[in-house]
Amino acid sequence: MQQLSFRSATSADIPALVTLVESAYRGDTSRTGWTTEADLLHGQRTDADGVAQVVTGAESRMLVAERGGELVACCQLERRADAVVYFGMFAVDPTAQGGGLGREVLAEAERAAAREWGAAEMHMTVIKQRSELIAWYVRRGYAQTGKMSPFPYGDERFGVPQVADLEFELLVKKLPKE
């Protein structure tokens, strides 16, 4: 298998990134992998404007993983409070899930956050109903905090909920010093 390479996304990557994120979370294509939210949410997961904000933001970047020149995964890194980086918009091509690619991308994101921004902690929010996904993050050192935030019901930019009690749980991991 070819080596995985990482880089920051550029504006030229935005259409492919939207397609990747959508394929990992929504619709029938997402059911190929295990990260689907298709039973919880319909509609879009993101759009070109949302991805562009990450790609061009002064305090954020979109980390892209490629194998053989093909986009296979991405994630958002955003500097928030002092020594805290938010991890989001994590997507792995559904046909490539289950082989350790997600672990590699997450590990690189943690290294990048510590190295580039001096992050001491990585934060993320995960829909509480995604117990299998939360367990995956816990196995990678993230702690469930019990701190919940509401799902943005009524804002279809984040999808059309299919259940009434969606909310996000904050997960936190202490990062080693780089």
Buried (B, 14 or more C-beta within 10 A) or exposed (E): EEEBEBEEBEEEBBEBBBBBBBBBBBBEBBEBBBBBBBEBBBBBBBBEEBBBBBBBEEEBBBBBBBBEEEBBBBBBBBBBEEBBBBBBBBBBBBEBBEEEBBEBBBEBBBBBBBEBBBBBBBBBBBBBBBEEBBEBBEEBBBEBEEEEEEBEEEEEEBBEBEEEEBEBBBBBBEBEEE
